[in-house]
């Protein structure tokens, strides 16, 4: 070994690299803050939409229940005047008998049916008997010939009218039925129904409920101040007609104090915002509206989604910070290495005559090379893992959609199970819960496949079932394939066919090749629409297993094919030119080969040749 010559002054002076600046951390913090703000704003918007939709569905359910309560009361009371119109005692009272004989009868029936008042009008429209005959506000002797329920019943047989009582000043529904005799109409039986119990039952459903007639006048309401308001301003002629008929007395008939902001509603003095649902009341000209408060549901759903966004962002930002920290540490090591190298060179210059110093330097260089080789191996594995994570990033949207569908279905089945349990139907609840269990297994299969794909390989080449690797790659790409409308054709793979390799990295190679095919097919549709756009073929030989990935995309030129496996050369506008290089390196470490054959306008065929496991 020759001795190192004495150093010149210029050679002794070393320019050491400056320490890494601190500004990248500031930029990282700014990007992380922007992503967090955007994620929280998006989560708040989505949470608001989901909460509004959920509460609107609940309002529609509450409206259905409220109508059931109202119809039950209506149908029960409608039968009373029809039955009494055929009662012989009622006919005798109208045909010259003693009307006081049926006062007590009406009183007993009103108590049993919970009707407000039952009374009998003669041909002139004058009340001759009433269930409240012994009260100060008795209807007996009052003239009701001007009421629509009297005039319509005398003309058509039956009638219904919601009005304010002229004697009691209490609102209610008047249901009337004509009493016919041998010589013609004798009079009219009237049942007045008040809905205090119905309104009390409505309050148990939550929110606010009101019923309006065909003109928009509020008849029933859980908010007393809304009664006899109108949904829309009435014309002067309509108001004059109502005043003349004394239907609602001196009620103001002013519009309801509602203001709408988008899809939400504010209800005057009732605090908060509401979603509303309207359903027509069958057998009447009425409509029923349910207003459910939505502010608490919006806040809860926004907080839940923002928590999920935070939980999703934290690992990603943590991983980015770790990668950045490693890069800075690598820069610091380079600086330290440069300083060590300068110090070693100074020692060599000082000991040019000493062979022991040269041997020590040689030993240090050998050790450094071994460490560099180890770092190179680690870097190669980390690069492959980064490629897999990049692939996972591209399919994240599809996978999120794939998981959201089972989650939405699970919620529906869970709500069905709760409804079955409330109705005492355990068989239906068991079926719904069984479907929930099946959907959780589906989500578990998806997440387990992605977690295995992102895991770092252990470096051991071993017999690997080829069917498992192909199934894992297809599951990872399931969402992009379906979104692109591509149905790959797969050659049947024997379950016992195994190759020498590692499953995670073999999946990575297959995912890269098929993803490239999907992107190529998105650029130019196949010339022959009847031919399969993507074909995955498997052929077993004595010592080798041949896997082909063929697409009907635009293909590549000869120069592009020659550059396929050259680092940092890519035919894609935003490609890095590393995907196929990594795939070729992985296949080579398995002891196999990866080749490509392309023709412009006819697509590409990538062929993987792997050793067949014994």
C-alpha positions as CSV (number, residue, x, y, z in Angstrom):
1,X,0.0,0.0,0.0
2,X,1.3,3.4,-0.9
3,X,1.6,6.1,1.7
4,X,-0.7,9.2,1.5
5,X,1.2,12.2,0.3
6,X,1.5,15.3,2.5
7,X,-1.5,17.5,2.3
8,X,-1.4,20.9,0.6
9,X,-2.8,23.9,2.4
10,X,-5.8,24.0,0.0
11,X,-6.6,20.3,0.7
12,X,-6.4,20.7,4.5
13,X,-9.2,23.2,4.4
14,X,-12.6,21.4,4.5
15,X,-16.0,23.1,3.8
16,X,-18.5,21.5,6.2
17,X,-22.2,21.5,5.4
18,X,-24.3,23.9,7.5
19,X,-26.9,22.6,9.9
20,X,-30.4,22.0,8.6
21,X,-32.6,25.1,8.8
22,X,-35.6,25.2,11.2
23,X,-38.1,26.6,8.6
24,X,-39.3,23.2,7.3
25,X,-40.9,22.6,10.8
26,X,-42.7,25.9,10.5
27,X,-44.0,25.0,7.0
28,X,-45.1,21.5,8.3
29,X,-47.0,23.1,11.2
30,X,-48.7,25.5,8.8
31,X,-49.8,22.7,6.5
32,X,-50.9,20.5,9.4
33,X,-53.0,23.4,10.8
34,X,-54.6,24.1,7.4
35,X,-55.4,20.4,7.0
36,X,-56.9,20.3,10.5
37,X,-59.1,23.4,9.9
38,X,-60.3,22.0,6.5
39,X,-61.1,18.6,8.0
40,X,-63.0,20.2,11.0
41,X,-64.9,22.5,8.7
42,X,-65.8,19.6,6.4
43,X,-66.8,17.4,9.3
44,X,-69.0,20.2,10.7
45,X,-70.8,20.6,7.3
46,X,-71.3,16.9,6.9
47,X,-72.4,16.5,10.5
48,X,-75.0,19.2,10.0
49,X,-76.4,17.6,6.8
50,X,-76.6,14.1,8.5
51,X,-78.2,15.5,11.6
52,X,-80.8,17.4,9.6
53,X,-81.6,14.3,7.5
54,X,-81.9,12.1,10.6
55,X,-84.1,14.5,12.5
56,X,-86.3,15.0,9.4
57,X,-86.8,11.2,9.2
58,X,-87.7,11.3,12.9
59,X,-90.2,14.1,12.3
60,X,-91.9,12.1,9.6
61,X,-92.2,9.1,12.0
62,X,-93.5,11.4,14.7
63,X,-96.1,12.8,12.2
64,X,-97.3,9.3,11.3
65,X,-97.8,8.5,15.0
66,X,-99.5,11.8,15.7
67,X,-101.9,11.2,12.8
68,X,-102.7,7.7,14.2
69,X,-103.6,9.3,17.6
70,X,-105.8,11.9,15.9
71,X,-107.5,9.5,13.6
72,X,-108.3,7.1,16.5
73,X,-110.1,9.9,18.3
74,X,-111.9,11.1,15.1
75,X,-113.2,7.7,14.1
76,X,-114.4,7.0,17.6
77,X,-116.4,10.2,17.8
78,X,-117.8,10.0,14.2
79,X,-119.7,6.9,15.1
80,X,-121.6,8.6,18.0
81,X,-123.9,10.9,16.0
82,X,-124.6,8.2,13.4
83,X,-125.8,5.8,16.1
84,X,-127.8,8.5,18.0
85,X,-129.6,9.5,14.8
86,X,-131.2,6.1,14.7
87,X,-132.1,6.0,18.4
88,X,-135.9,5.8,18.9
89,X,-135.7,8.1,22.0
90,X,-134.1,10.9,19.9
91,X,-136.8,10.6,17.2
92,X,-139.6,10.7,19.8
93,X,-138.0,13.9,21.3
94,X,-138.0,15.5,17.9
95,X,-141.5,14.3,17.1
96,X,-143.2,16.0,20.0
97,X,-142.0,13.9,22.9
98,X,-140.3,15.2,26.1
99,X,-136.8,16.3,25.1
100,X,-135.6,16.4,28.7
101,X,-135.8,12.6,28.8
102,X,-132.7,12.3,26.6
103,X,-130.6,15.0,28.4
104,X,-129.3,12.5,31.0
105,X,-128.8,9.9,28.2
106,X,-126.6,12.4,26.3
107,X,-124.8,13.2,29.5
108,X,-123.9,9.5,30.1
109,X,-122.8,8.9,26.5
110,X,-120.6,12.0,26.6
111,X,-118.9,10.7,29.7
112,X,-118.3,7.3,28.1
113,X,-117.0,8.6,24.8
114,X,-115.1,11.6,26.3
115,X,-117.1,14.0,24.0
116,X,-117.2,17.6,25.0
117,X,-120.9,18.1,24.4
118,X,-123.7,16.1,22.7
119,X,-126.9,18.1,21.8
120,X,-130.0,17.8,19.6
121,X,-131.2,20.5,17.2
122,X,-134.8,20.6,15.9
123,X,-135.8,21.5,12.3
124,X,-135.3,25.2,13.0
125,X,-131.7,24.7,14.3
126,X,-132.6,25.3,18.0
127,X,-131.1,23.1,20.7
128,X,-133.8,21.2,22.5
129,X,-131.6,18.8,24.5
130,X,-127.9,18.7,25.5
131,X,-125.6,16.7,27.7
132,X,-124.7,20.0,29.5
133,X,-128.4,20.8,30.2
134,X,-127.7,21.4,33.9
135,X,-124.7,23.7,33.5
136,X,-124.7,27.5,33.4
137,X,-123.4,27.4,29.8
138,X,-126.1,24.9,28.7
139,X,-126.7,24.8,24.9
140,X,-130.5,24.2,25.4
141,X,-132.5,26.9,23.8
142,X,-129.6,28.3,21.7
143,X,-130.1,28.8,18.0
144,X,-127.5,27.2,15.7
145,X,-129.2,27.5,12.4
146,X,-126.4,29.7,11.1
147,X,-123.8,27.0,11.6
148,X,-122.4,25.1,8.6
149,X,-122.6,21.8,10.4
150,X,-126.4,22.3,10.8
151,X,-127.1,23.5,7.3
152,X,-124.8,20.9,5.6
153,X,-126.2,18.0,7.7
154,X,-129.8,19.0,6.9
155,X,-128.9,19.1,3.2
156,X,-126.5,16.1,2.9
157,X,-127.1,14.0,6.0
158,X,-123.7,14.5,7.8
159,X,-121.3,17.3,8.3
160,X,-118.1,18.3,10.2
161,X,-116.9,21.8,11.1
162,X,-114.1,23.0,13.4
163,X,-115.2,26.2,15.1
164,X,-115.1,28.3,18.2
165,X,-118.1,27.7,20.5
166,X,-120.5,30.6,20.7
167,X,-121.6,29.7,24.2
168,X,-118.5,28.0,25.7
169,X,-116.0,30.0,23.7
170,X,-113.9,26.7,23.4
171,X,-112.7,25.4,20.1
172,X,-113.7,22.0,18.9
173,X,-114.8,19.8,16.0
174,X,-118.6,19.6,15.5
175,X,-119.7,16.3,14.0
176,X,-123.4,16.2,13.0
177,X,-125.8,13.7,11.6
178,X,-129.4,14.3,10.4
179,X,-132.3,12.5,12.1
180,X,-134.9,11.4,9.5
181,X,-138.6,10.6,10.1
182,X,-141.4,9.3,7.9
183,X,-142.3,12.8,6.7
184,X,-138.7,14.0,6.2
185,X,-135.9,15.4,8.4
186,X,-136.7,15.9,12.0
187,X,-133.5,17.5,13.2
188,X,-129.7,17.1,13.7
189,X,-127.6,15.3,16.4
190,X,-124.3,17.1,17.1
191,X,-121.2,15.9,18.9
192,X,-118.6,18.5,19.8
193,X,-115.1,17.0,20.2
194,X,-112.2,18.8,22.0
195,X,-108.7,17.5,21.5
196,X,-107.0,18.4,24.8
197,X,-106.1,14.7,25.3
198,X,-104.8,14.4,21.7
199,X,-102.6,17.5,22.1
200,X,-101.3,16.1,25.4
201,X,-100.4,12.8,23.7
202,X,-98.6,14.7,20.9
203,X,-96.3,16.5,23.4
204,X,-94.9,13.1,24.4
205,X,-93.6,12.7,20.9
206,X,-91.2,15.6,21.3
207,X,-91.0,18.8,19.3
208,X,-94.1,20.9,18.4
209,X,-97.2,19.7,16.4
210,X,-100.0,21.6,14.8
211,X,-102.9,20.8,12.4
212,X,-104.2,23.3,9.8
213,X,-107.3,23.2,7.7
214,X,-107.4,23.6,3.9
215,X,-107.2,27.4,4.2
216,X,-104.1,27.2,6.4
217,X,-105.8,28.1,9.7
218,X,-104.2,26.4,12.7
219,X,-106.9,24.3,14.4
220,X,-104.9,22.2,16.9
221,X,-101.5,22.8,18.3
222,X,-99.2,21.9,21.2
223,X,-98.4,25.6,21.4
224,X,-101.5,27.4,22.5
225,X,-100.3,30.8,21.1
226,X,-100.3,29.3,17.5
227,X,-104.0,28.4,17.5
228,X,-106.1,30.2,14.9
229,X,-103.0,31.7,13.3
230,X,-102.6,31.1,9.6
231,X,-99.8,29.6,7.6
232,X,-100.1,32.2,4.9
233,X,-101.8,35.6,4.9
234,X,-105.5,35.3,3.9
235,X,-107.3,37.5,1.4
236,X,-109.7,40.1,2.9
237,X,-112.6,38.3,1.3
238,X,-111.6,35.0,3.0
239,X,-111.2,36.8,6.4
240,X,-114.6,38.5,6.0
241,X,-116.3,35.1,5.2
242,X,-114.8,33.6,8.3
243,X,-115.9,36.6,10.5
244,X,-119.4,36.4,9.1
245,X,-119.7,32.6,9.9
246,X,-118.4,33.2,13.5
247,X,-116.3,30.0,12.9
248,X,-113.3,31.3,14.8
249,X,-114.8,34.2,16.7
250,X,-112.6,37.2,17.0
251,X,-109.3,35.3,16.4
252,X,-106.6,37.5,14.9
253,X,-106.0,35.1,11.9
254,X,-102.4,36.5,11.5
255,X,-99.6,34.5,10.0
256,X,-97.6,32.1,12.2
257,X,-94.3,33.6,13.5
258,X,-92.2,31.3,11.4
259,X,-89.0,32.3,9.6
260,X,-87.1,29.8,7.3
261,X,-83.3,29.8,7.0
262,X,-82.5,27.3,4.2
263,X,-83.9,23.9,5.2
264,X,-84.4,24.9,8.9
265,X,-87.2,26.8,10.6
266,X,-87.4,29.2,13.5
267,X,-90.7,29.3,15.3
268,X,-90.9,32.7,16.9
269,X,-90.9,32.6,20.7
270,X,-90.0,28.9,20.7
271,X,-86.2,28.8,21.0
272,X,-83.9,27.0,18.6
273,X,-84.1,25.7,15.0
274,X,-86.4,23.0,13.8
275,X,-86.9,20.6,10.9
276,X,-90.4,20.2,9.7
277,X,-92.5,17.3,8.2
278,X,-96.0,17.6,6.8
279,X,-98.5,14.8,6.2
280,X,-102.1,15.1,5.1
281,X,-104.7,13.8,7.6
282,X,-106.8,11.1,5.8
283,X,-110.6,11.5,5.6
284,X,-110.3,15.3,6.3
285,X,-109.0,18.4,4.5
286,X,-106.5,19.0,7.2
287,X,-102.7,18.7,7.2
288,X,-100.5,17.9,10.2
289,X,-97.0,19.5,10.7
290,X,-94.3,18.2,13.1
291,X,-91.4,20.5,14.1
292,X,-88.5,18.8,15.8
293,X,-85.6,20.7,17.4
294,X,-82.3,20.0,15.5
295,X,-79.7,22.2,17.2
296,X,-78.6,19.5,19.8
297,X,-78.5,16.8,17.1
298,X,-76.3,19.0,14.9
299,X,-73.9,19.8,17.7
300,X,-73.7,16.1,18.6
301,X,-73.1,14.8,15.1
302,X,-70.6,17.6,14.3
303,X,-68.7,16.8,17.5
304,X,-68.7,13.1,16.6
305,X,-67.4,13.6,13.1
306,X,-64.8,16.1,14.2
307,X,-63.6,13.6,16.7
308,X,-63.3,11.0,13.9
309,X,-61.5,13.5,11.7
310,X,-59.1,14.2,14.5
311,X,-58.4,10.5,15.1
312,X,-57.8,10.0,11.4
313,X,-55.5,13.1,11.1
314,X,-53.4,12.3,14.1
315,X,-51.7,9.2,12.8
316,X,-51.2,10.7,9.4
317,X,-49.6,13.9,10.8
318,X,-47.6,11.8,13.3
319,X,-46.3,9.7,10.4
320,X,-45.4,12.8,8.4
321,X,-43.6,14.3,11.4
322,X,-41.7,11.1,12.0
323,X,-40.6,10.9,8.4
324,X,-39.5,14.6,8.5
325,X,-37.7,13.9,11.8
326,X,-35.9,11.0,10.2
327,X,-34.9,13.1,7.3
328,X,-33.4,15.8,9.6
329,X,-31.6,13.1,11.6
330,X,-30.2,11.8,8.3
331,X,-29.0,15.3,7.5
332,X,-27.5,15.6,10.9
333,X,-25.7,12.2,10.4
334,X,-24.4,13.4,7.1
335,X,-23.0,16.5,8.9
336,X,-21.5,14.3,11.6
337,X,-20.1,12.0,9.0
338,X,-18.5,14.9,7.1
339,X,-16.9,16.1,10.3
340,X,-15.6,12.7,11.1
341,X,-14.3,12.3,7.6
342,X,-12.5,15.7,7.9
343,X,-11.0,14.6,11.2
344,X,-9.8,11.3,9.8
345,X,-8.3,13.0,6.8
346,X,-6.4,15.3,9.2
347,X,-5.1,12.2,11.1
348,X,-4.0,10.6,7.9
349,X,-2.2,13.7,6.8
350,X,-0.5,13.8,10.2
351,X,0.5,10.1,10.1
352,X,1.4,9.6,6.4
353,X,4.4,7.6,7.5
354,X,2.6,5.2,9.7
355,X,1.2,2.1,8.1
356,X,-0.9,1.3,11.1
357,X,-2.9,4.6,10.6
358,X,-3.5,3.6,7.0
359,X,-4.8,0.1,8.1
360,X,-7.0,1.7,10.7
361,X,-8.5,4.0,8.0
362,X,-9.0,1.1,5.7
363,X,-10.8,-0.9,8.5
364,X,-13.0,2.1,9.1
365,X,-13.9,2.4,5.5
366,X,-14.9,-1.3,5.3
367,X,-17.1,-0.9,8.4
368,X,-18.7,2.2,6.9
369,X,-19.4,0.4,3.7
370,X,-21.1,-2.4,5.6
371,X,-23.2,0.1,7.4
372,X,-24.0,1.8,4.2
373,X,-25.1,-1.5,2.6
374,X,-27.3,-2.2,5.6
375,X,-28.8,1.3,5.3
376,X,-29.3,0.7,1.6
377,X,-31.2,-2.5,2.4
378,X,-33.4,-0.7,4.9
379,X,-34.0,2.1,2.5
380,X,-35.0,-0.3,-0.2
381,X,-37.6,-1.9,2.2
382,X,-38.8,1.5,3.4
383,X,-39.2,2.6,-0.3
384,X,-41.3,-0.5,-1.1
385,X,-43.4,0.2,2.0
386,X,-43.8,3.9,1.0
387,X,-45.0,2.7,-2.4
388,X,-47.6,0.4,-0.8
389,X,-48.8,3.3,1.4
390,X,-49.0,5.6,-1.7
391,X,-51.1,2.9,-3.3
392,X,-53.3,2.7,-0.2
393,X,-53.7,6.4,-0.4
394,X,-55.1,6.2,-3.9
395,X,-57.7,3.6,-3.0
396,X,-58.7,5.3,0.3
397,X,-61.8,7.0,-1.1
398,X,-63.1,3.7,-2.6
399,X,-62.4,1.8,0.6
400,X,-64.1,4.6,2.7
401,X,-67.2,4.3,0.5
402,X,-67.0,0.4,0.8
403,X,-67.0,0.7,4.6
404,X,-69.7,3.5,4.8
405,X,-72.2,1.3,3.0
406,X,-72.0,-1.5,5.6
407,X,-72.1,1.1,8.4
408,X,-75.2,2.7,7.0
409,X,-76.8,-0.7,6.6
410,X,-75.8,-1.7,10.2
411,X,-77.4,1.4,11.6
412,X,-80.7,0.6,9.7
413,X,-80.7,-3.0,10.9
414,X,-79.9,-1.9,14.5
415,X,-82.9,0.5,14.4
416,X,-85.1,-2.2,13.0
417,X,-84.0,-4.6,15.8
418,X,-84.9,-1.9,18.4
419,X,-88.3,-1.4,16.8
420,X,-88.9,-5.2,16.8
421,X,-87.9,-5.4,20.5
422,X,-90.3,-2.6,21.3
423,X,-93.1,-4.5,19.5
424,X,-92.2,-7.7,21.3
425,X,-91.0,-9.5,18.1
426,X,-87.7,-11.2,19.1
427,X,-87.6,-13.3,15.9
428,X,-87.4,-10.1,13.7
429,X,-84.9,-8.5,16.1
430,X,-82.7,-11.6,15.9
431,X,-82.7,-11.6,12.1
432,X,-81.7,-7.9,12.0
433,X,-78.9,-8.4,14.5
434,X,-77.7,-11.4,12.4
435,X,-77.4,-9.1,9.4
436,X,-75.4,-6.6,11.6
437,X,-73.0,-9.4,12.5
438,X,-72.5,-10.2,8.8
439,X,-71.8,-6.6,8.0
440,X,-69.1,-6.3,10.7
441,X,-67.4,-9.4,9.3
442,X,-67.4,-7.7,5.9
443,X,-65.8,-4.5,7.3
444,X,-63.2,-6.7,9.2
445,X,-62.2,-8.5,6.0
446,X,-61.6,-5.1,4.2
447,X,-59.6,-3.5,7.0
448,X,-57.5,-6.7,7.7
449,X,-56.5,-6.9,4.0
450,X,-55.4,-3.2,4.0
451,X,-53.5,-3.6,7.3
452,X,-51.6,-6.6,5.9
453,X,-50.8,-4.7,2.7
454,X,-49.3,-1.8,4.6
455,X,-47.2,-4.1,6.9
456,X,-43.5,-4.3,6.2
457,X,-42.2,-7.6,4.9
458,X,-40.0,-9.8,7.1
459,X,-37.4,-10.4,4.3
460,X,-37.8,-14.2,4.2
461,X,-38.6,-15.8,0.8
462,X,-40.9,-18.7,1.5
463,X,-43.6,-20.8,-0.3
464,X,-46.6,-18.5,-0.7
465,X,-50.1,-19.5,-1.9
466,X,-50.6,-17.6,-5.2
467,X,-54.4,-17.5,-4.9
468,X,-54.2,-15.7,-1.5
469,X,-51.9,-13.0,-3.0
470,X,-54.1,-12.5,-6.0
471,X,-57.3,-12.3,-3.8
472,X,-55.6,-9.7,-1.5
473,X,-54.6,-7.5,-4.4
474,X,-58.1,-7.7,-5.9
475,X,-59.7,-6.8,-2.6
476,X,-57.4,-3.7,-2.3
477,X,-58.4,-2.6,-5.8
478,X,-62.0,-3.6,-5.5
479,X,-63.3,0.0,-5.1
480,X,-61.1,1.5,-7.9
481,X,-62.1,-1.3,-10.3
482,X,-65.8,-0.9,-9.6
483,X,-65.6,3.0,-9.8
484,X,-63.8,2.6,-13.2
485,X,-66.4,0.0,-14.4
486,X,-63.7,-2.6,-15.0
487,X,-64.4,-6.3,-14.4
488,X,-61.1,-8.1,-14.6
489,X,-61.0,-11.6,-16.1
490,X,-59.0,-14.0,-13.9
491,X,-57.7,-17.4,-14.8
492,X,-58.7,-20.1,-12.3
493,X,-55.8,-20.6,-9.8
494,X,-55.4,-23.9,-8.0
495,X,-55.6,-23.4,-4.3
496,X,-52.4,-25.5,-3.7
497,X,-50.3,-23.6,-6.3
498,X,-47.5,-21.9,-4.4
499,X,-44.5,-19.7,-5.5
500,X,-41.3,-18.7,-3.7
501,X,-41.8,-15.1,-2.4
502,X,-43.4,-13.0,0.3
503,X,-47.2,-12.4,0.1
504,X,-47.2,-8.7,1.1
505,X,-44.6,-7.8,-1.5
506,X,-46.2,-10.0,-4.2
507,X,-49.5,-8.3,-3.5
508,X,-47.7,-5.0,-3.9
509,X,-46.3,-6.0,-7.4
510,X,-49.8,-7.1,-8.5
511,X,-51.5,-4.0,-7.2
512,X,-49.0,-1.7,-8.9
513,X,-49.4,-3.5,-12.3
514,X,-53.2,-3.6,-12.1
515,X,-53.4,0.0,-10.9
516,X,-51.3,1.1,-13.9
517,X,-53.7,-0.8,-16.1
518,X,-56.7,0.9,-14.5
519,X,-55.1,4.4,-15.1
520,X,-54.2,3.5,-18.7
521,X,-57.7,2.3,-19.4
522,X,-59.1,5.6,-17.9
523,X,-57.1,7.6,-20.5
524,X,-58.3,5.8,-23.7
525,X,-61.3,3.4,-23.8
526,X,-60.6,0.0,-25.4
527,X,-61.0,-0.1,-29.2
528,X,-62.9,-3.4,-28.9
529,X,-65.6,-2.9,-26.2
530,X,-66.5,-6.7,-26.3
531,X,-62.9,-7.7,-25.3
532,X,-62.1,-7.9,-21.6
533,X,-60.2,-4.7,-20.6
534,X,-58.1,-6.3,-18.0
535,X,-57.0,-10.0,-17.9
536,X,-55.0,-11.6,-15.1
537,X,-53.5,-15.0,-16.3
538,X,-51.7,-17.7,-14.4
539,X,-49.8,-20.6,-16.0
540,X,-47.9,-23.3,-14.1
541,X,-44.9,-25.0,-15.6
542,X,-42.5,-27.6,-14.1
543,X,-40.3,-25.2,-12.2
544,X,-41.8,-21.8,-12.9
545,X,-45.2,-20.1,-12.5
546,X,-46.0,-17.4,-15.1
547,X,-48.3,-14.6,-14.1
548,X,-49.5,-12.1,-16.8
549,X,-51.3,-8.7,-16.4
550,X,-52.7,-7.6,-19.8
551,X,-54.7,-4.5,-20.5
552,X,-56.4,-3.0,-23.6
553,X,-55.2,0.5,-22.9
554,X,-53.4,2.9,-25.3
555,X,-50.1,1.0,-25.1
556,X,-46.6,2.5,-25.1
557,X,-44.0,3.2,-27.8
558,X,-40.7,1.3,-28.0
559,X,-38.8,4.1,-26.3
560,X,-41.3,4.2,-23.5
561,X,-41.0,0.4,-23.0
562,X,-37.2,0.7,-23.0
563,X,-37.5,3.3,-20.2
564,X,-40.1,1.4,-18.1
565,X,-37.6,0.0,-15.6
566,X,-35.3,3.0,-15.5
567,X,-35.6,5.0,-12.2
568,X,-37.2,8.4,-12.3
569,X,-38.5,8.0,-15.9
570,X,-42.3,7.9,-16.2
571,X,-44.8,8.1,-19.0
572,X,-47.3,9.7,-16.5
573,X,-47.6,13.5,-16.0
574,X,-47.2,13.2,-12.2
575,X,-45.3,9.9,-12.0
576,X,-42.0,9.4,-10.2
577,X,-40.8,6.5,-12.3
578,X,-40.2,4.3,-9.2
579,X,-43.2,1.9,-9.2
580,X,-42.1,-0.5,-11.8
581,X,-38.5,-0.3,-10.7
582,X,-39.5,-1.3,-7.2
583,X,-41.7,-4.1,-8.6
584,X,-38.7,-5.5,-10.7
585,X,-36.5,-5.3,-7.6
586,X,-39.0,-7.3,-5.5
587,X,-39.4,-10.0,-8.2
588,X,-35.6,-10.2,-8.6
589,X,-35.2,-10.7,-4.9
590,X,-37.7,-13.6,-5.2
591,X,-35.4,-15.1,-7.8
592,X,-37.8,-14.3,-10.7
593,X,-38.2,-11.9,-13.6
594,X,-40.5,-9.1,-14.6
595,X,-40.8,-8.1,-18.3
596,X,-43.1,-5.9,-20.4
597,X,-44.4,-6.0,-24.0
598,X,-46.5,-3.1,-25.4
599,X,-47.9,-2.0,-28.7
600,X,-49.4,1.5,-29.3
601,X,-53.2,1.3,-29.4
602,X,-53.3,-2.4,-28.4
603,X,-52.3,-2.2,-24.7
604,X,-49.5,-3.8,-22.6
605,X,-48.7,-7.2,-21.2
606,X,-46.5,-7.5,-18.0
607,X,-45.1,-11.0,-17.4
608,X,-43.9,-12.2,-13.9
609,X,-41.9,-15.5,-13.8
610,X,-41.5,-16.9,-10.3
611,X,-40.0,-20.1,-9.0
612,X,-42.6,-22.7,-8.2
613,X,-42.5,-23.9,-4.6
614,X,-42.1,-27.7,-4.1
